[in-house]
């Protein structure tokens, strides 16, 4: 009888151990834009790779469109461990004391995607990601989403056209300074609130790439879109550092590989989606597309470039100069 009970006890313990081993590691991946944006698709792509390559040892739950947390909540929730992965824009780290990330908000910092990738995918990008560890955050990668365009219910061709406009921005002192440099009134607002704010007139305009504007239907409540390419738009994919450190080494290695491939997927797709988004907006016939002449674009740059000098004291002049050296940019030639 005792042998029977011992056998049963061992069997139960063995079953419990097997069940525990088979319980997947859950990663909640939350973001604030629509599922059919470049970021939404990339999050789903990472989910697919992570689950396939770990053979079910990891389950990724993707929460699109601020379903789980809004802009102002998500970073705190990640630090608390309530969510394991996010992909915020770089400027959102400024209020946490990591002002260096706001360098990527500087207007006209890059002239093209090649310059952008040199910085975010190179040593400077890695140095920025390493700074997150001090805040209990592990930085995975930068997803480069191209360039932002301006939308408004007033045509924006010259810097003076911004005067008096209430422009929605994300939380960033640099973007705030950018808007003030052209006479606009910056309004910090969660992404999930933009559509209604534009529709009701609470704000007059906003900035985003076309692969965010079109899927989020922001063009439906804006009469004009100016192809300004004035600012870098990207995401920093992050996870809770304690959660990451607690994962088995083989799982970490597999997830790193999945993220590397997802980053390549995102960066390759975002350029085409921006082109497709612009054409889709054009085809609706509801939003007038304004393409700046070389002279008009030069005037925008001249009005906004002074933000670089102003931001240097807080962001760090050596960092800004390092980016200039990497890209070959010379502000003295403006």
Phi and psi restraints in degrees (value plus and minus 20) as a CYANA .aco file:
   2 UNK   PHI     -82.9   -42.9
   2 UNK   PSI     -59.4   -19.4
   3 UNK   PHI     -83.4   -43.4
   3 UNK   PSI     -56.7   -16.7
   4 UNK   PHI     -84.6   -44.6
   4 UNK   PSI     -66.2   -26.2
   5 UNK   PHI     -83.1   -43.1
   5 UNK   PSI     -60.7   -20.7
   6 UNK   PHI     -82.8   -42.8
   6 UNK   PSI     -62.0   -22.0
   7 UNK   PHI     -82.6   -42.6
   7 UNK   PSI     -63.3   -23.3
   8 UNK   PHI     -83.7   -43.7
   8 UNK   PSI     -62.3   -22.3
   9 UNK   PHI     -81.9   -41.9
   9 UNK   PSI     -63.9   -23.9
  10 UNK   PHI     -84.4   -44.4
  10 UNK   PSI     -57.4   -17.4
  11 UNK   PHI     -84.4   -44.4
  11 UNK   PSI     -62.7   -22.7
  12 UNK   PHI     -84.5   -44.5
  12 UNK   PSI     -65.1   -25.1
  13 UNK   PHI     -82.9   -42.9
  13 UNK   PSI     -59.4   -19.4
  14 UNK   PHI     -84.9   -44.9
  14 UNK   PSI     -60.0   -20.0
  15 UNK   PHI     -85.0   -45.0
  15 UNK   PSI     -63.2   -23.2
  16 UNK   PHI     -83.1   -43.1
  16 UNK   PSI     -61.4   -21.4
  17 UNK   PHI     -83.4   -43.4
  17 UNK   PSI     -62.5   -22.5
  18 UNK   PHI     -84.5   -44.5
  18 UNK   PSI     -62.2   -22.2
  19 UNK   PHI     -83.0   -43.0
  19 UNK   PSI     -61.1   -21.1
  20 UNK   PHI     -84.2   -44.2
  20 UNK   PSI     -61.1   -21.1
  21 UNK   PHI     -85.1   -45.1
  21 UNK   PSI     -49.5    -9.5
  22 UNK   PHI    -108.0   -68.0
  22 UNK   PSI     -28.1    11.9
  23 UNK   PHI     -89.5   -49.5
  23 UNK   PSI      99.5   139.5
  24 UNK   PHI     -90.5   -50.5
  24 UNK   PSI     132.7   172.7
  25 UNK   PHI     -99.2   -59.2
  25 UNK   PSI     100.9   140.9
  26 UNK   PHI    -113.5   -73.5
  26 UNK   PSI     108.1   148.1
  27 UNK   PHI    -136.0   -96.0
  27 UNK   PSI      92.2   132.2
  28 UNK   PHI    -106.4   -66.4
  28 UNK   PSI      98.6   138.6
  29 UNK   PHI    -131.3   -91.3
  29 UNK   PSI      86.6   126.6
  30 UNK   PHI    -128.9   -88.9
  30 UNK   PSI     120.5   160.5
  31 UNK   PHI    -169.0  -129.0
  31 UNK   PSI     149.8   189.8
  32 UNK   PHI    -126.1   -86.1
  32 UNK   PSI     -21.4    18.6
  33 UNK   PHI    -128.8   -88.8
  33 UNK   PSI     156.1   196.1
  34 UNK   PHI     -88.9   -48.9
  34 UNK   PSI     137.8   177.8
  35 UNK   PHI     -84.5   -44.5
  35 UNK   PSI     -50.0   -10.0
  36 UNK   PHI    -114.6   -74.6
  36 UNK   PSI      -4.0    36.0
  37 UNK   PHI    -103.4   -63.4
  37 UNK   PSI     150.2   190.2
  38 UNK   PHI     -78.7   -38.7
  38 UNK   PSI     -61.3   -21.3
  39 UNK   PHI     -87.2   -47.2
  39 UNK   PSI     -62.2   -22.2
  40 UNK   PHI     -80.5   -40.5
  40 UNK   PSI     -63.4   -23.4
  41 UNK   PHI     -87.4   -47.4
  41 UNK   PSI     -58.9   -18.9
  42 UNK   PHI     -86.8   -46.8
  42 UNK   PSI     -57.5   -17.5
  43 UNK   PHI     -81.4   -41.4
  43 UNK   PSI     -61.1   -21.1
  44 UNK   PHI     -88.5   -48.5
  44 UNK   PSI     -55.4   -15.4
  45 UNK   PHI     -86.1   -46.1
  45 UNK   PSI     -62.6   -22.6
  46 UNK   PHI     -81.7   -41.7
  46 UNK   PSI     -62.2   -22.2
  47 UNK   PHI     -75.6   -35.6
  47 UNK   PSI     -67.0   -27.0
  48 UNK   PHI     -81.0   -41.0
  48 UNK   PSI     -69.3   -29.3
  49 UNK   PHI     -85.0   -45.0
  49 UNK   PSI     -64.6   -24.6
  50 UNK   PHI     -82.1   -42.1
  50 UNK   PSI     -64.6   -24.6
  51 UNK   PHI     -91.0   -51.0
  51 UNK   PSI     -58.4   -18.4
  52 UNK   PHI     -88.4   -48.4
  52 UNK   PSI     -66.3   -26.3
  53 UNK   PHI     -94.7   -54.7
  53 UNK   PSI     -44.0    -4.0
  54 UNK   PHI    -114.8   -74.8
  54 UNK   PSI     -16.9    23.1
  55 UNK   PHI      34.6    74.6
  55 UNK   PSI      22.0    62.0
  56 UNK   PHI      67.3   107.3
  56 UNK   PSI     -21.4    18.6
  57 UNK   PHI     -89.7   -49.7
  57 UNK   PSI     -41.3    -1.3
  58 UNK   PHI    -142.4  -102.4
  58 UNK   PSI     114.7   154.7
  59 UNK   PHI    -139.3   -99.3
  59 UNK   PSI     105.2   145.2
  60 UNK   PHI    -124.5   -84.5
  60 UNK   PSI     102.9   142.9
  61 UNK   PHI    -125.1   -85.1
  61 UNK   PSI      94.7   134.7
  62 UNK   PHI    -116.6   -76.6
  62 UNK   PSI     108.2   148.2
  63 UNK   PHI    -136.4   -96.4
  63 UNK   PSI      86.9   126.9
  64 UNK   PHI    -106.5   -66.5
  64 UNK   PSI     143.6   183.6
  65 UNK   PHI      37.3    77.3
  65 UNK   PSI      18.7    58.7
  66 UNK   PHI      41.8    81.8
  66 UNK   PSI       3.5    43.5
  67 UNK   PHI     -82.1   -42.1
  67 UNK   PSI     -57.9   -17.9
  68 UNK   PHI    -111.4   -71.4
  68 UNK   PSI     -74.6   -34.6
  69 UNK   PHI    -162.2  -122.2
  69 UNK   PSI     130.5   170.5
  70 UNK   PHI    -111.5   -71.5
  70 UNK   PSI     155.9   195.9
  71 UNK   PHI     -68.3   -28.3
  71 UNK   PSI     -71.6   -31.6
  72 UNK   PHI     -93.1   -53.1
  72 UNK   PSI     -36.5     3.5
  73 UNK   PHI    -117.9   -77.9
  73 UNK   PSI     -51.4   -11.4
  74 UNK   PHI     -83.9   -43.9
  74 UNK   PSI     -59.6   -19.6
  75 UNK   PHI     -86.1   -46.1
  75 UNK   PSI     -60.5   -20.5
  76 UNK   PHI     -83.5   -43.5
  76 UNK   PSI     -61.0   -21.0
  77 UNK   PHI     -86.2   -46.2
  77 UNK   PSI     -53.7   -13.7
  78 UNK   PHI     -87.5   -47.5
  78 UNK   PSI     -62.9   -22.9
  79 UNK   PHI     -83.8   -43.8
  79 UNK   PSI     -52.0   -12.0
  80 UNK   PHI    -100.5   -60.5
  80 UNK   PSI     -32.6     7.4
  81 UNK   PHI      69.2   109.2
  81 UNK   PSI     -11.1    28.9
  82 UNK   PHI     -95.7   -55.7
  82 UNK   PSI     -40.3    -0.3
  83 UNK   PHI    -160.5  -120.5
  83 UNK   PSI     127.3   167.3
  84 UNK   PHI    -121.4   -81.4
  84 UNK   PSI     -45.2    -5.2
  85 UNK   PHI    -158.9  -118.9
  85 UNK   PSI     122.7   162.7
  86 UNK   PHI    -159.8  -119.8
  86 UNK   PSI     148.4   188.4
  87 UNK   PHI    -162.0  -122.0
  87 UNK   PSI      47.1    87.1
  88 UNK   PHI     -97.0   -57.0
  88 UNK   PSI     144.8   184.8
  89 UNK   PHI     -94.6   -54.6
  89 UNK   PSI     132.7   172.7
  90 UNK   PHI     -77.1   -37.1
  90 UNK   PSI     -56.7   -16.7
  91 UNK   PHI     -81.8   -41.8
  91 UNK   PSI     -39.0     1.0
  92 UNK   PHI     -90.7   -50.7
  92 UNK   PSI     -32.5     7.5
  93 UNK   PHI    -104.6   -64.6
  93 UNK   PSI     -33.8     6.2
  94 UNK   PHI     -76.0   -36.0
  94 UNK   PSI     -71.0   -31.0
  95 UNK   PHI     -82.1   -42.1
  95 UNK   PSI     -36.0     4.0
  96 UNK   PHI    -104.9   -64.9
  96 UNK   PSI     -22.2    17.8
  97 UNK   PHI      80.5   120.5
  97 UNK   PSI     -19.1    20.9
  98 UNK   PHI    -121.0   -81.0
  98 UNK   PSI      49.7    89.7
  99 UNK   PHI     -86.9   -46.9
  99 UNK   PSI     -39.9     0.1
 100 UNK   PHI     -77.8   -37.8
 100 UNK   PSI     -52.5   -12.5
 101 UNK   PHI     -85.4   -45.4
 101 UNK   PSI     -43.1    -3.1
 102 UNK   PHI     -90.7   -50.7
 102 UNK   PSI     -29.3    10.7
 103 UNK   PHI     -79.1   -39.1
 103 UNK   PSI     -51.5   -11.5
 104 UNK   PHI     -95.2   -55.2
 104 UNK   PSI     -27.9    12.1
 105 UNK   PHI    -109.0   -69.0
 105 UNK   PSI     -28.5    11.5
 106 UNK   PHI     -80.2   -40.2
 106 UNK   PSI     111.0   151.0
 107 UNK   PHI     -87.1   -47.1
 107 UNK   PSI     121.7   161.7
 108 UNK   PHI      33.1    73.1
 108 UNK   PSI      20.1    60.1
 109 UNK   PHI     -94.6   -54.6
 109 UNK   PSI     -53.6   -13.6
 110 UNK   PHI    -143.8  -103.8
 110 UNK   PSI     125.2   165.2
 111 UNK   PHI    -116.4   -76.4
 111 UNK   PSI     -38.6     1.4
 112 UNK   PHI    -178.5  -138.5
 112 UNK   PSI     153.3   193.3
 113 UNK   PHI     -86.7   -46.7
 113 UNK   PSI     -51.7   -11.7
 114 UNK   PHI     -82.7   -42.7
 114 UNK   PSI     -63.7   -23.7
 115 UNK   PHI     -84.0   -44.0
 115 UNK   PSI     -61.9   -21.9
 116 UNK   PHI     -78.6   -38.6
 116 UNK   PSI     -67.2   -27.2
 117 UNK   PHI     -87.5   -47.5
 117 UNK   PSI     -53.9   -13.9
 118 UNK   PHI     -76.6   -36.6
 118 UNK   PSI     -57.3   -17.3
 119 UNK   PHI    -104.3   -64.3
 119 UNK   PSI     -75.3   -35.3
 120 UNK   PHI     -92.2   -52.2
 120 UNK   PSI     -51.0   -11.0
 121 UNK   PHI    -115.4   -75.4
 121 UNK   PSI     -18.2    21.8
 122 UNK   PHI    -128.7   -88.7
 122 UNK   PSI    -182.8  -142.8
 123 UNK   PHI     -77.9   -37.9
 123 UNK   PSI     -56.6   -16.6
 124 UNK   PHI     -84.1   -44.1
 124 UNK   PSI     -62.9   -22.9
 125 UNK   PHI     -81.1   -41.1
 125 UNK   PSI     -61.6   -21.6
 126 UNK   PHI     -86.3   -46.3
 126 UNK   PSI     -57.2   -17.2
 127 UNK   PHI     -84.7   -44.7
 127 UNK   PSI     -58.2   -18.2
 128 UNK   PHI     -86.2   -46.2
 128 UNK   PSI     -64.8   -24.8
 129 UNK   PHI     -80.4   -40.4
 129 UNK   PSI     -57.8   -17.8
 130 UNK   PHI     -83.0   -43.0
 130 UNK   PSI     -48.4    -8.4
 131 UNK   PHI     -87.3   -47.3
 131 UNK   PSI     -39.5     0.5
 132 UNK   PHI     -88.5   -48.5
 132 UNK   PSI     -46.2    -6.2
 133 UNK   PHI     -77.5   -37.5
 133 UNK   PSI     -53.2   -13.2
 134 UNK   PHI     -85.3   -45.3
 134 UNK   PSI     -35.7     4.3
 135 UNK   PHI    -126.3   -86.3
 135 UNK   PSI      -5.7    34.3
 136 UNK   PHI      55.3    95.3
 136 UNK   PSI       6.5    46.5
 137 UNK   PHI    -145.4  -105.4
 137 UNK   PSI     117.1   157.1
 138 UNK   PHI    -124.5   -84.5
 138 UNK   PSI     105.7   145.7
 139 UNK   PHI    -110.5   -70.5
 139 UNK   PSI     104.1   144.1
 140 UNK   PHI    -104.2   -64.2
 140 UNK   PSI     -77.8   -37.8
 141 UNK   PHI    -187.9  -147.9
 141 UNK   PSI     144.7   184.7
 142 UNK   PHI    -118.9   -78.9
 142 UNK   PSI     111.4   151.4
 143 UNK   PHI    -122.8   -82.8
 143 UNK   PSI      94.2   134.2
 144 UNK   PHI    -108.5   -68.5
 144 UNK   PSI      95.8   135.8
 145 UNK   PHI    -125.5   -85.5
 145 UNK   PSI      -2.1    37.9
 146 UNK   PHI      66.2   106.2
 146 UNK   PSI    -161.7  -121.7
 147 UNK   PHI    -144.0  -104.0
 147 UNK   PSI     130.7   170.7
 148 UNK   PHI    -105.5   -65.5
 148 UNK   PSI     128.9   168.9
 149 UNK   PHI    -139.1   -99.1
 149 UNK   PSI     140.0   180.0
 150 UNK   PHI    -118.4   -78.4
 150 UNK   PSI     117.3   157.3
 151 UNK   PHI    -144.2  -104.2
 151 UNK   PSI     131.5   171.5
 152 UNK   PHI    -186.6  -146.6
 152 UNK   PSI     148.0   188.0
 153 UNK   PHI    -113.6   -73.6
 153 UNK   PSI      -8.9    31.1
 154 UNK   PHI    -148.2  -108.2
 154 UNK   PSI     116.7   156.7
 155 UNK   PHI     -83.9   -43.9
 155 UNK   PSI     111.0   151.0
 156 UNK   PHI    -132.3   -92.3
 156 UNK   PSI      80.6   120.6
 157 UNK   PHI    -136.7   -96.7
 157 UNK   PSI     -51.8   -11.8
 158 UNK   PHI    -144.9  -104.9
 158 UNK   PSI     136.0   176.0
 159 UNK   PHI     -74.0   -34.0
 159 UNK   PSI     -57.2   -17.2
 160 UNK   PHI     -87.8   -47.8
 160 UNK   PSI     -34.7     5.3
 161 UNK   PHI     -88.6   -48.6
 161 UNK   PSI     -36.7     3.3
 162 UNK   PHI    -101.2   -61.2
 162 UNK   PSI     -35.9     4.1
 163 UNK   PHI     -75.7   -35.7
 163 UNK   PSI     105.3   145.3
 164 UNK   PHI      64.1   104.1
 164 UNK   PSI     -26.3    13.7
 165 UNK   PHI     -98.2   -58.2
 165 UNK   PSI     120.4   160.4
 166 UNK   PHI    -111.0   -71.0
 166 UNK   PSI      90.9   130.9
 167 UNK   PHI    -130.9   -90.9
 167 UNK   PSI     103.8   143.8
 168 UNK   PHI     -90.0   -50.0
 168 UNK   PSI     114.4   154.4
 169 UNK   PHI    -154.4  -114.4
 169 UNK   PSI     141.1   181.1
 170 UNK   PHI     -99.7   -59.7
 170 UNK   PSI     150.0   190.0
 171 UNK   PHI     -90.8   -50.8
 171 UNK   PSI      85.5   125.5
 172 UNK   PHI    -183.6  -143.6
 172 UNK   PSI     102.8   142.8
 173 UNK   PHI     -84.5   -44.5
 173 UNK   PSI     -51.6   -11.6
 174 UNK   PHI     -89.6   -49.6
 174 UNK   PSI     -65.3   -25.3
 175 UNK   PHI     -87.6   -47.6
 175 UNK   PSI     -54.1   -14.1
 176 UNK   PHI     -80.4   -40.4
 176 UNK   PSI     -65.1   -25.1
 177 UNK   PHI     -85.5   -45.5
 177 UNK   PSI     -56.8   -16.8
 178 UNK   PHI     -79.0   -39.0
 178 UNK   PSI     -66.3   -26.3
 179 UNK   PHI     -88.0   -48.0
 179 UNK   PSI     -59.4   -19.4
 180 UNK   PHI     -87.3   -47.3
 180 UNK   PSI     -49.2    -9.2
 181 UNK   PHI     -82.7   -42.7
 181 UNK   PSI     -45.8    -5.8
 182 UNK   PHI    -127.9   -87.9
 182 UNK   PSI      -7.8    32.2
 183 UNK   PHI      67.5   107.5
 183 UNK   PSI     -10.8    29.2
 184 UNK   PHI    -107.5   -67.5
 184 UNK   PSI     145.3   185.3
 185 UNK   PHI    -129.2   -89.2
 185 UNK   PSI      83.5   123.5
 186 UNK   PHI     -89.1   -49.1
 186 UNK   PSI     118.3   158.3
 187 UNK   PHI    -146.7  -106.7
 187 UNK   PSI      88.8   128.8
 188 UNK   PHI     -90.9   -50.9
 188 UNK   PSI     109.6   149.6
 189 UNK   PHI    -174.7  -134.7
 189 UNK   PSI     122.4   162.4
 190 UNK   PHI     -83.0   -43.0
 190 UNK   PSI     126.0   166.0
 191 UNK   PHI     -78.3   -38.3
 191 UNK   PSI     -58.8   -18.8
 192 UNK   PHI     -83.0   -43.0
 192 UNK   PSI     -35.2     4.8
 193 UNK   PHI    -120.1   -80.1
 193 UNK   PSI     -25.3    14.7
 194 UNK   PHI     -83.2   -43.2
 194 UNK   PSI     -68.2   -28.2
 195 UNK   PHI     -75.4   -35.4
 195 UNK   PSI     -70.6   -30.6
 196 UNK   PHI     -86.1   -46.1
 196 UNK   PSI     -56.0   -16.0
 197 UNK   PHI     -86.5   -46.5
 197 UNK   PSI     -59.4   -19.4
 198 UNK   PHI     -89.2   -49.2
 198 UNK   PSI     -62.7   -22.7
 199 UNK   PHI     -83.5   -43.5
 199 UNK   PSI     -57.8   -17.8
 200 UNK   PHI    -109.5   -69.5
 200 UNK   PSI     -28.6    11.4
 201 UNK   PHI      65.5   105.5
 201 UNK   PSI     -11.1    28.9
 202 UNK   PHI     -80.6   -40.6
 202 UNK   PSI     -58.1   -18.1
 203 UNK   PHI    -146.8  -106.8
 203 UNK   PSI     137.9   177.9
 204 UNK   PHI    -117.5   -77.5
 204 UNK   PSI     -42.7    -2.7
 205 UNK   PHI    -185.4  -145.4
 205 UNK   PSI    -197.3  -157.3
 206 UNK   PHI    -183.8  -143.8
 206 UNK   PSI     155.4   195.4
 207 UNK   PHI    -150.7  -110.7
 207 UNK   PSI     116.5   156.5
 208 UNK   PHI    -190.8  -150.8
 208 UNK   PSI     141.9   181.9
 209 UNK   PHI     -91.4   -51.4
 209 UNK   PSI     139.5   179.5
 210 UNK   PHI     -88.7   -48.7
 210 UNK   PSI     -41.9    -1.9
 211 UNK   PHI     -99.1   -59.1
 211 UNK   PSI     -20.0    20.0
 212 UNK   PHI    -127.2   -87.2
 212 UNK   PSI     -61.5   -21.5
 213 UNK   PHI     -79.5   -39.5
 213 UNK   PSI     -69.0   -29.0
 214 UNK   PHI     -90.0   -50.0
 214 UNK   PSI     -72.2   -32.2
 215 UNK   PHI     -80.4   -40.4
 215 UNK   PSI     -50.8   -10.8
 216 UNK   PHI    -106.4   -66.4
 216 UNK   PSI     -20.8    19.2
 217 UNK   PHI      44.0    84.0
 217 UNK   PSI       4.3    44.3
 218 UNK   PHI     -87.2   -47.2
 218 UNK   PSI     -47.5    -7.5
 219 UNK   PHI     -84.2   -44.2
 219 UNK   PSI     -42.3    -2.3
 220 UNK   PHI     -88.5   -48.5
 220 UNK   PSI     -40.6    -0.6
 221 UNK   PHI    -139.5   -99.5
 221 UNK   PSI       5.0    45.0
 222 UNK   PHI    -157.0  -117.0
 222 UNK   PSI     112.9   152.9
 223 UNK   PHI    -103.6   -63.6
 223 UNK   PSI     -46.2    -6.2
 224 UNK   PHI    -153.8  -113.8
 224 UNK   PSI     125.8   165.8
 225 UNK   PHI    -151.9  -111.9
 225 UNK   PSI     102.4   142.4
 226 UNK   PHI    -121.2   -81.2
 226 UNK   PSI     102.5   142.5
 227 UNK   PHI     -97.5   -57.5
 227 UNK   PSI      68.3   108.3
 228 UNK   PHI    -121.3   -81.3
 228 UNK   PSI     -47.6    -7.6
 229 UNK   PHI      26.3    66.3
 229 UNK   PSI      21.7    61.7
 230 UNK   PHI    -104.9   -64.9
 230 UNK   PSI     -37.8     2.2
 231 UNK   PHI    -167.1  -127.1
 231 UNK   PSI     124.2   164.2
 232 UNK   PHI     -83.6   -43.6
 232 UNK   PSI     120.3   160.3
 233 UNK   PHI    -150.9  -110.9
 233 UNK   PSI      99.7   139.7
 234 UNK   PHI    -172.5  -132.5
 234 UNK   PSI    -199.0  -159.0
 235 UNK   PHI    -151.9  -111.9
 235 UNK   PSI     127.6   167.6
 236 UNK   PHI    -128.1   -88.1
 236 UNK   PSI      93.2   133.2
 237 UNK   PHI    -103.1   -63.1
 237 UNK   PSI     103.8   143.8
 238 UNK   PHI    -154.5  -114.5
 238 UNK   PSI     141.6   181.6
 239 UNK   PHI    -159.8  -119.8
 239 UNK   PSI     144.0   184.0
 240 UNK   PHI     -87.5   -47.5
 240 UNK   PSI     104.3   144.3
 241 UNK   PHI     -82.7   -42.7
 241 UNK   PSI     -59.7   -19.7
 242 UNK   PHI     -86.6   -46.6
 242 UNK   PSI     -62.4   -22.4
 243 UNK   PHI     -80.6   -40.6
 243 UNK   PSI     -64.8   -24.8
 244 UNK   PHI     -83.6   -43.6
 244 UNK   PSI     -64.2   -24.2
 245 UNK   PHI     -84.9   -44.9
 245 UNK   PSI     -46.7    -6.7
 246 UNK   PHI    -103.3   -63.3
 246 UNK   PSI     -25.2    14.8
 247 UNK   PHI     -98.7   -58.7
 247 UNK   PSI     128.9   168.9
 248 UNK   PHI     -79.6   -39.6
 248 UNK   PSI     123.9   163.9
 249 UNK   PHI     -73.8   -33.8
 249 UNK   PSI     -58.7   -18.7
 250 UNK   PHI     -88.1   -48.1
 250 UNK   PSI     -54.1   -14.1
 251 UNK   PHI     -89.2   -49.2
 251 UNK   PSI     -62.7   -22.7
 252 UNK   PHI     -79.0   -39.0
 252 UNK   PSI     -64.8   -24.8
 253 UNK   PHI     -82.7   -42.7
 253 UNK   PSI     -60.7   -20.7
 254 UNK   PHI     -86.4   -46.4
 254 UNK   PSI     -62.4   -22.4
 255 UNK   PHI     -87.9   -47.9
 255 UNK   PSI     -55.5   -15.5
 256 UNK   PHI     -82.5   -42.5
 256 UNK   PSI     -61.5   -21.5
 257 UNK   PHI     -84.4   -44.4
 257 UNK   PSI     -61.2   -21.2
 258 UNK   PHI     -84.6   -44.6
 258 UNK   PSI     -58.3   -18.3
 259 UNK   PHI     -89.8   -49.8
 259 UNK   PSI     -57.8   -17.8
 260 UNK   PHI     -80.5   -40.5
 260 UNK   PSI     -64.6   -24.6
 261 UNK   PHI     -90.5   -50.5
 261 UNK   PSI     -54.2   -14.2
 262 UNK   PHI     -87.9   -47.9
 262 UNK   PSI     -57.9   -17.9
 263 UNK   PHI     -82.9   -42.9
 263 UNK   PSI     -63.5   -23.5
 264 UNK   PHI     -82.4   -42.4
 264 UNK   PSI     -61.1   -21.1
 265 UNK   PHI     -81.8   -41.8
 265 UNK   PSI     -66.8   -26.8
 266 UNK   PHI     -83.1   -43.1
 266 UNK   PSI     -70.3   -30.3
 267 UNK   PHI     -83.3   -43.3
 267 UNK   PSI     -55.3   -15.3
 268 UNK   PHI     -91.7   -51.7
 268 UNK   PSI     -56.6   -16.6
 269 UNK   PHI    -100.6   -60.6
 269 UNK   PSI     -50.4   -10.4
 270 UNK   PHI     -85.1   -45.1
 270 UNK   PSI     -57.5   -17.5
 271 UNK   PHI     -81.1   -41.1
 271 UNK   PSI     -67.9   -27.9
 272 UNK   PHI     -84.3   -44.3
 272 UNK   PSI     -59.3   -19.3
 273 UNK   PHI     -87.8   -47.8
 273 UNK   PSI     -52.1   -12.1
 274 UNK   PHI     -86.6   -46.6
 274 UNK   PSI     -61.8   -21.8
 275 UNK   PHI     -84.5   -44.5
 275 UNK   PSI     -64.2   -24.2
 276 UNK   PHI     -85.9   -45.9
 276 UNK   PSI     -58.1   -18.1
 277 UNK   PHI     -84.2   -44.2
 277 UNK   PSI     -61.9   -21.9
 278 UNK   PHI     -83.7   -43.7
 278 UNK   PSI     -63.4   -23.4
 279 UNK   PHI     -86.6   -46.6
 279 UNK   PSI     -58.0   -18.0
 280 UNK   PHI     -84.3   -44.3
 280 UNK   PSI     -60.2   -20.2
 281 UNK   PHI     -84.4   -44.4
 281 UNK   PSI     -61.3   -21.3
 282 UNK   PHI     -81.0   -41.0
 282 UNK   PSI     -61.5   -21.5
 283 UNK   PHI     -89.2   -49.2
 283 UNK   PSI     -43.5    -3.5
 284 UNK   PHI     -85.9   -45.9
 284 UNK   PSI     -47.2    -7.2
 285 UNK   PHI      52.7    92.7
 285 UNK   PSI     -15.8    24.2
 286 UNK   PHI    -115.4   -75.4
 286 UNK   PSI     -42.5    -2.5
 287 UNK   PHI    -140.4  -100.4
 287 UNK   PSI     105.0   145.0
 288 UNK   PHI     -99.9   -59.9
 288 UNK   PSI     108.3   148.3
 289 UNK   PHI    -111.4   -71.4
 289 UNK   PSI     105.4   145.4
 290 UNK   PHI    -129.3   -89.3
 290 UNK   PSI     102.5   142.5
 291 UNK   PHI    -125.2   -85.2
 291 UNK   PSI     101.0   141.0
 292 UNK   PHI     -89.0   -49.0
 292 UNK   PSI     119.9   159.9
 293 UNK   PHI     -93.7   -53.7
 293 UNK   PSI     142.7   182.7
 294 UNK   PHI     -74.8   -34.8
 294 UNK   PSI     -57.8   -17.8
 295 UNK   PHI     -87.9   -47.9
 295 UNK   PSI     -61.5   -21.5
 296 UNK   PHI     -85.2   -45.2
 296 UNK   PSI     -62.2   -22.2
 297 UNK   PHI     -85.4   -45.4
 297 UNK   PSI     -56.9   -16.9
 298 UNK   PHI     -82.7   -42.7
 298 UNK   PSI     -57.3   -17.3
 299 UNK   PHI     -86.6   -46.6
 299 UNK   PSI     -59.6   -19.6
 300 UNK   PHI     -80.6   -40.6
 300 UNK   PSI     -67.9   -27.9
 301 UNK   PHI     -80.3   -40.3
 301 UNK   PSI     -64.8   -24.8
 302 UNK   PHI     -82.2   -42.2
 302 UNK   PSI     -58.2   -18.2
 303 UNK   PHI     -91.1   -51.1
 303 UNK   PSI     -54.4   -14.4
 304 UNK   PHI    -114.3   -74.3
 304 UNK   PSI     -43.0    -3.0
 305 UNK   PHI     -85.7   -45.7
 305 UNK   PSI     -41.4    -1.4
 306 UNK   PHI     -84.7   -44.7
 306 UNK   PSI     -38.8     1.2
 307 UNK   PHI     -83.8   -43.8
 307 UNK   PSI     -50.3   -10.3
 308 UNK   PHI     -78.5   -38.5
 308 UNK   PSI     -68.7   -28.7
 309 UNK   PHI     -85.8   -45.8
 309 UNK   PSI     -62.0   -22.0
 310 UNK   PHI     -83.8   -43.8
 310 UNK   PSI     -56.9   -16.9
 311 UNK   PHI    -100.1   -60.1
 311 UNK   PSI     -36.6     3.4
 312 UNK   PHI     -76.7   -36.7
 312 UNK   PSI     -58.2   -18.2
 313 UNK   PHI     -84.5   -44.5
 313 UNK   PSI     -55.0   -15.0
 314 UNK   PHI    -113.3   -73.3
 314 UNK   PSI     -55.5   -15.5
 315 UNK   PHI    -103.0   -63.0
 315 UNK   PSI     -57.8   -17.8
 316 UNK   PHI      97.9   137.9
 316 UNK   PSI      90.1   130.1
 317 UNK   PHI     -81.6   -41.6
 317 UNK   PSI     -57.9   -17.9
 318 UNK   PHI     -79.6   -39.6
 318 UNK   PSI     -57.5   -17.5
 319 UNK   PHI     -85.1   -45.1
 319 UNK   PSI     -65.8   -25.8
 320 UNK   PHI     -82.1   -42.1
 320 UNK   PSI     -62.6   -22.6
 321 UNK   PHI     -85.4   -45.4
 321 UNK   PSI     -55.3   -15.3
 322 UNK   PHI     -83.9   -43.9
 322 UNK   PSI     -58.2   -18.2
 323 UNK   PHI     -89.7   -49.7
 323 UNK   PSI     -61.6   -21.6
 324 UNK   PHI     -76.0   -36.0
 324 UNK   PSI     -64.0   -24.0
 325 UNK   PHI     -84.5   -44.5
 325 UNK   PSI     -60.3   -20.3
 326 UNK   PHI     -85.6   -45.6
 326 UNK   PSI     -58.0   -18.0
 327 UNK   PHI    -117.1   -77.1
 327 UNK   PSI     -34.6     5.4
 328 UNK   PHI      60.0   100.0
 328 UNK   PSI      -1.2    38.8
 329 UNK   PHI    -100.5   -60.5
 329 UNK   PSI     117.1   157.1
 330 UNK   PHI    -147.6  -107.6
 330 UNK   PSI      79.9   119.9
 331 UNK   PHI     -83.1   -43.1
 331 UNK   PSI     -39.9     0.1
 332 UNK   PHI     -89.6   -49.6
 332 UNK   PSI     -34.3     5.7
 333 UNK   PHI    -114.8   -74.8
 333 UNK   PSI     -14.1    25.9
